[in-house]
Amino acid sequence: MKNERTNHAELLNWVKAMAELCTPDRIVWCDGSESEKKRLEQEAVGTGELVELNQEKMPGCFYHRTAVNDVARTEHLTYICTSKQEDAGPTNNWMAPEEAYEKARQLFKGAMKGRTMYVIPFSMGPIGSVFSKIGVELTDSIYVVLNMRIMTRMGTAVLEALGSKGEFTKCLHSKADLDIYRRLILHFPEDNTIWSVGSGYGGNVLLGKKCLALRIASYLGMKEGWMAEHMLILGIEKPNGEIQYVAGAFPSACGKTNLAMLVPPEGLKHKGYRIWTVGDDIAWMRIGKDGRLWAINPENGFFGVLPGTGPATNPLAMETIKENTIFTNVALCPDGTVWWEGKDDNPPAEAIDWKGDKWQPGMKDKDGKPVLAAHPNSRFTAPISQCPSFNPKIHESTEGVPISAIIFGGRRAGLVPLVYESFNWRHGVFVGSQIASERTAAQFGKQGEVRLDPMAMLPFCGYNMGDYFKHWLEMGKRMKSQPKVFRVNWFRRDQNGKFLWPGFGDNLRVLEWILDRSNGKVDAVETPIGYIPKPNSLDLTGLNLNPETLKELFDIDPGEWMPTFLAEEEFLAQFGSKLPQELREDLEDREKRFQAVLKNKH
């Protein structure tokens, strides 16, 4: 197979072999040009894959609806395929590579007949950076091509960087017949390969995203001595021009994008902070020559959750999505605009809902529950360059940014205080291993139940999490200067179910304390779980928060904490001999600290 765009023999042979398997009518190599974008948009509108939105009100914007059974990541159909089952670990679905390839080949066989196979060369991270990795995705979906164009650096420049012998991740996707019983998302870490078939939902088919940037990259990071994490990155700039960066891990739909696009609250505006959004979902981190941890956002866009996103909750996101955005599974309004729950208090009088049915406000289903206009996991895909807090110099830096603090968080109605700091890096790894969150719409399963989600990586770690914890500990030993580690909980509620903390922009008050601790500027109170702020350490200027509420936000009740220990111990026990001894000792040490508190009380 010859191609004027590349002389990379392995790539050409692979494309040829996959085309023979999938039998597309034609093969198109994507160049990333504007003319190609326009041509694909119009082609997708013609087939109904996309709906062109009102170009006066929403220039460059399009609408897409997935199959009703294809609206979130299907974790139960997502596999890590390694030679040894032990290498995938107990928290991943495992399939032997030979069996996985054979099963998938049956589904891919002829799946692109009557369709076009698009070849998408893409770079995760700035092209040519030591941080970056190249992938090539083959797909029969224009929706995927246009999303990958937004989410990655894509096109001819990537092929030039790849050269004739460069390494790349082989990514194969076909919508096939969108049958959930014929759907597989397969990762082959040892082969640097991803196969996804039977889905059209972004989390399963934008293979540069969770599949490469986390599952494959976490494995590569473990082998090569770096980290791929489910983390936002934001910079906090002081009036003197000094910028400090924090990375934060939160399970999906727990406010990562809101935090990454934080707007300082009125009460802190006099301090002159400026926030830079580096990334809202993924961080690739390496130890720099100076011994510090440095990070990049390997993505080039946002694939964000829409419900609950509005001018009050995330004004920067609303600015970001005004143009050149793809909206998925929201409501389509008669005037060619879109709407979702939480966008504003003015729903359209009528619309077409995410399923394609007629919708009106106040509709109820047969069980009397409200019929939603938008799916709870409906999404926007938008270029990061459109975000008002985007800084191209930071984003395109091939060196990355130095990380001063790492934050772990989740959605907990009780138990976890607003913020606490781990005792040290090792204890920070333990704190990260204990992250638990109430399940959200981005995951397949029962919403609201609490599940342990270490480092917010449970669905995304491409290898045994026992080895993953060990890798975190080893990385800490290699750093000359380790970022301090914190845990936050914006979602604590009172007895009436009301949030105790206002969240959103006011989270900067917590970040300010986190940076003060990282810079050694403030003291803290030692507790059995870590250090919490001293009274009056948080700047609450302009926030009408009564002392009792503040006390409740930092309440650490042994009677609440200790019953959770057994579930955490059982979770870690499943890793057997792979679990680092340090984490076993940390479990025991925490119990002793709580026992000491109870003893002193009596």
N, C-alpha and C positions, 0 to 999 in steps of 0.2 A: 504494500500500500504506500503510495507516494502522496506527499502533501506539500504545497508550496509554503505553508506557514511554519513547518517544523521538520527537522531531520532526525528527531529523537526516535530511534528505531523501536525501543521498547514501547513507547507511547503509541506509535503507529500500529504496531503488531497487536497491542491490546485493544485499540479501537476497532481494528479489523475483526478480531475474535469475538468481541462483544456484539458487533453488528451482525455477524454470522449467527449468533445465538438469538438475538432479538428481532432480526429481519425487518429493520425499518425500510420505508420506501426510499428514503434519502438521508444523507448525513450532512449536517451543517456545522462548520467550525465557527464558534462565536468569536468576534473580534473586539467586542466591547464598545463599538462606535455608536454615536448618536443616531446615525441613519439606520443601523441595525435595530436599535431600541424602538424607533418609530415603526419600522416595518413589522417587528414582532408584536407590538401593541395592537396594531391594526388587524393583523392576522388573528390574534386571540379574541379581539372584539367580534370579528367576523364569524368565528366558531362558537362564540358564547362563553369561552373560557374566562374572558374578562368583560366587564361592563364599563364603558367610558362614562365617568362622572361629569357633572356640570363644569365645563372647562372655564367658565367665567368665575364661578365661585370657588372651584377647586382645581386650578390649573395643573395638568400633568397627573391627575389622580384617577385611579381605576378601582373597580370593585370585583371581588372574587368570592364565590361561594363553594365550600368543599362539600363532599358527600356527608349526609347526616350521621353516618357511622364513622366519620373520619375527621374529628374535631380537636384532638389532643394527641400528645405522645402516647403511643400504645406500648407501655413498658412491658406488659406481659408477652408481647410479640417481638421484643428487642433482645438480641442475643450477643454475647461475647463468645467468639469461636476460637478457642485456643487448643493446642495439642493436648494439654493436661487440664482437666476440669479444675484442679486446685488453683491454677493460675488465674482463672476467672473469678474464683472465690464464691462464697455462699450467698452473696447479695445480688449477684448477676444471674440471669438466665444463661445457661451454657449449652452449647451444641458443638460436637466435634466438627472441625473444618470440613472434612470429606462429606459428612452427612449434610451439613449446611449448604455447601456448594451444590450438592446433588438436588436437594429439595428446592433450592432457589432456581436452579437451571430449569426445572420443570415449569416454574411460574414465569420465568423470563422468556422461555422458548416461544418465539413468534409474537411476543407481547407488543412489539412496536410495528407490527404489520399494518400498513395504511397510515402510518405516522412518520414523523421526522425524528431522527436522533440528533439532538443538539450536543455538541462537544464544548464544554465550558472549562477553559483553563482559568484557575483562580489562585490568588495568593491570600493566605491568612496572615495578616500583618503587612507592614510596608514592604514593597517589593525590594528584595536584596538585603533585608535586615537579618542579622544573626538570629533574631527571635522567630523569623517567619518560616512558614511551610507552604509548599505548593501542592495543590490538588487538581485533579481533572474530573469533572462530573459529566457523565453521559445521562441524558434524560429525554423523555418524550413529552415534557410539559413546558409550554412557554411560560406559565406561571412561575415555574422553578427558575427558568433562565432569567426572567426579569427580577425576581427576588434575589437571586445570587448576584446579579449585577449591582443591586443596592447594598447587599450585605458583605461583599468581598471586593478586593481589587481583581478585576476580571478582564481577560482579553489578550490581545496580541503581545502586550508588554510582558505578560506572565510567561508566555511561550519563549520569548527572547531570554528572559532570566533563567528559564529551565535549561536552555541550551540543548545539546545533543545527548547529554548523559545524566542530567540532574535527577534527583529523587522526587517522586510525587506520589500522593495518595490516590489510589484508583477507586473512583466513586461511580457506581452504577445504579441508576434509578429508572423505574418504569411505573407509571400509574397502573398498568395492566388493566384489570377490570374493576379495581377499587373494591374488591370483595374482602371483607375483614377476615374471612376464613382462608383467604389466599394472600395474606399480608405477612411480610417478614422484614425486619430491620436487622441486618447482620453486620457484625464488626469482626474483622480478622486482623487483630493487632500484629500478629507475627508476619502477615503478608502486606501490611499497610494498605488494607482494602476494606471498602464498605459497599454492601449491596442492600438496596431498599426497594421493595416491590409491593404493589397493591395499595399504596397510600398516596394522597395528594396534600396532606397537611404539612405545613412548613417544618415543624419539629421533627418529622420523620423523613423529610425529603430534601430539605436544604442541607445537603450533606457536609457543607463546610462548617455548619453551626455545631449543634451538640455532638453530632457523630464524629467529625474530625477534631473540632476545636477542644472537645473535652474527652470523649471516650478513647479515640486513637491517640490524641496528644498527651493525655495523662500517662498512657503507657510509654510513649516515646520519651516523655519527660522523666519518668522513672529510670528508663534505660540510659538517657543522655545527661541526667543530672540537673533538670529544671522542673518547673511546676506548671501545670495547666489547671486552672481553677475556675469554678462557677462564681465569679466575683465581678462586681462593679469596680471602677476606679474613678475617683474624683480628686481634683486639686482644690485646695483652699488657699487663696492668695490674700496676703495682708497688704495694707496700703503701701508698705515699703517695697513691694514687689516680690517678697519671699513667698514661694509656693511650697506647701507640703501636701503629700498625696497619701490617701488611705485607700485600701482595698477592702471590699465587704462582700461576704458570702451570705446569701439569703435564698431559701427555696423559691421556686417560681411563684409569681403573684404575691410576694410578700413585701413589695415596695422597693425593689432594687432600682427600677427606672425612676421612680419618684425621688429616691435619695440621690441618684446620679445626677438628676436635673434640679437639685435643690435650689430654692430661691431664699436668700436670707430673710428672716422675719423682721417686721417693723422695729421691734425692740432692740435688734442688733445692727440695724442699718448704719447707725452712727459710727460703728467700728470700721466700716469701709471694706468688709470682706468681699472678695469676688470668687465665685465658684466656677471651676472648669470641669465640664463633663468629658472625661477621657473614655469611659465605656460603661455600659449598663448591665453587662451580663457575663463577660468572660475576660479573664486575665491570664496572660502567659508571663511567668516570672523566672528570672535568672539571677544568679549572684554576680554582681559586677566586679570590676577590677578593684574597687574600693571596699569589697567585702560586704556591701549592702545588697538588699534585695531590690531589683529593678523590674519594672513591668511594662507590658504593652497591652492594648486592646487589639486582638487580632482581627476584629470585625471592622466593617466600614459603614455599618448602618444599625438601625434598631428594628427588632422584631418584638414589639411590645404588646402587652395586654391592654385592651381598650376599656372594658367596663370599669367604671370608677374613675376614669381619666377625664378631667374637665378643667376649666379655668381655675377653680378653687384648689384642686388637688395637685395639678401639674401643669401650670401655665406654659412652661417651656415645651412640654410635649405637644401641647395644643398649637404652639407656634411652629414646631418642627413639622407637623403633619398637614400644614395648610396647602402644600403643593407636592407634586412628584412622589405621591405616597400610594401604596397598594393597601386597600382595606379588605379584610377577610372576615366573613361571617358576621357582619353587622347588619343593621336594617337599611334598606334602600328606600329613600324618600321620593315622592312624585317629582320633585324639582331637580332630581339628579344629584342630591347630596346624600349623606349618610348620617345615621343616628345610632346611639347605643346608650344603655342605662348608665347614668352618671355623667354623660356629656354635658347636660344642662337640665333645667326643670321644664323645658318646653318640648315634649315629645311631639312628633308630627301627628296630625289628626288621623292619618292613615299611612301605611307603609307596607313594603314587602319584607317579611322577617328573614332571618338568616337561613331558614329552611326553604324559602321561596313561597311562603304562604302569605295571604293578606293578613295584616295586623292592625289593631287599633289599641290605644291606651285602655287599660282596665280589663282587657280580655283575660278570662280564666280558663284553665283546662278542665278536664272531666273530674279532677280531684279538688277543684276549687283553688288551685295555685295559679299565681299570675303567669301569663304567657310572656316570655321575654322576647323583645325585639331582636336583640343581639345575643349570640352565644356567650356564656360567661368567660370563655377562653378566646373570644374574637380578638383579632390582631391588626396592628398596623406595621407596615414595612416602610421605613423612611431613611433617607441618607443622613448619616450623622453630621454631615457638613451643614445641614439646615437647622441644627439645634443652636439657639442663641448663645449657649454657653460652650460652644465648640471652639477649640483653638487649633488651627491646622498645624502650627509649629510643634505643638505637643503631640498631636495625633500621628504626624508623619515622622516623628523622631525615630531613627533606627536604633537609638540607644535605650529608649523607654524612659520611664520616670522612677525615681527612688521612692520606695514605700516606707512611710513612717509608722503606720499602724495597720493591723488587720482586724476586721470586725466580723464577728459571726452573729447572725440574728435569725429569728423565726417568728411565727405567729403563735403567741401563747397568751391565753386570756388570764392566766394566773402564774404563780410560781416564780417566774424569772423577773428580776428587777429591771429597771429602765436601762441600767448599764453597770457592768463590772469589768474589772481588769484581771487577767490571769496573773498568777504569781511570777511566772517566767515563761519562756518559749515552750519548754516541755509541758508545763501545765496548760499552756495555750492549746497545744495539740490535743490534750485530754478534753479541754473545754469544747473544742471544735468537734471532737468525736461524740459529744453528748448533745449536739444540736437536735432539737425535736421541734416539729411544727405541725399545726393543724393542716390537714391535707386541703389543697386548693383545686380550682377547676383546671389548672394546667396539667394535672396528673390524672391518670386513669384510676378510678376507685371511689370509695365513699368519702365525700367531702366532710370536713370537720373533725375526723378522727385524728388523734395525735400519732405521728410516726417519727421515729428516729431517722435523722437525715444528716449523718456526719459531714461537716464542712459544706452542707447543701450539695453534696456530690453523690449521694446514694444512687440516683438513676444514671449517673454520668461517668463513674469511675470505670475505666476500661480494663481493670485488672483487680486482683484480690485486695480488698480494703485493708487487710492486715498488713500487706506489703506497702500499701498507700500510707498508713499511719507511720510505718517505719521510715518511709521516704521523707515525710514531714520532719521527723526527728533528726534524720541525717542531714537534711538541708539546714536545719537550725545549727547543727554542730559546725557546718562549713562556713556559716556567716560570721564575719567579724563583728557586725552590728545587727542584731535581730530587731525587726519591728516588734513593738509591744502588741499583745493580743487582747481583744476585748469581746464581750458578748453584750448585745443590746436586745431590748424587747419594747417596740413601740406600741404593742397591742394589748397591754395589760388593762383589765376592766375592773370596775367596782362591782358591788353586790347586785346592782341594778342592770349590769351589762353595759354600762357606759364606759367609753375609753377614758382612762385616767390622764393620758398624755395627749396633747393636741397633734403631735406628729408633723409630717410634711416639713415645711420650712423651719419649724421650731426644733427639728432634729439637729440643726446646726449648733444649738446650745450644748448638746451632748458631744458632738464632734469637737467642739472647742475644748471641752474638758479632756477628751481623748488625746488631743494634740498637746495640751498642757501637761498631761501625764507623760506623754512620749518625750517631751522636752524637759522633763524633770522640774516643772515649774510649780506644781501643787502637790500637797500631801493628800493621803486618802485614808479611809477606814478599812482595816483588815476584817474580813468576815470568813466563814468557813468555805465560801466559794471563790473568794478573790477580793480585790479592793473595790470599794464603792466610794463615790464622792463624799467629802465632808459636807456637813450642813453649810449652805451658802457658797459651795464651790461652783455650782451651776449658775450662770448668769441668766436670771429669770426676768430681766427688765422688760416691761410691757406685757408680761404674761400673768394673768390673774389666777395664780395657782395657790390654793390655800395650804397651810402647813400640813394638815391631815392628809391631803391628797399626795403631797410630796413624800410624806412618811410611808404611805401605802405603796407608792411606786418603788420604794427601796426595801420593802419588808421581805425578810428572808426567814420563812417559818420552817423550822426543822420538821414539824408535823406534816407539812406539805411535801417537803423535799425528800425525806427518807423513804416514803413508800414508792418513789419513782426509781430508787436505786436498783431494785431487783430487775426491772425490765431493761435497764441500761447494762447491768452486768450480764444478763442473758444474751442481749444483743452482741456484746463484745465477745462473749464466750464462744460464739459460733465460728470465730476465726481460729480457734484452737491454738496450735503452736505458732501460727503466723502472727498472733497478737503480740506486739512488743511488751516486754516485761514492765517497761516504764508505765504503761497504761494500767496494768494490773495493780501496780503499786499505788498509782494515783487514785484508783477506786477505793483501795483500803484507806489511804490517807484522808480522803474526803470524809469517809464514814467516821473515822476517828475524830476529825474536827467537829463534826456535828454531834457526836456523842459527848464530846467535851462541853459543848454549848448546853446540851440538855442537863448534864451533870451540874454545871454551874448554876443553872436555873433552879435546880432542886437543892 
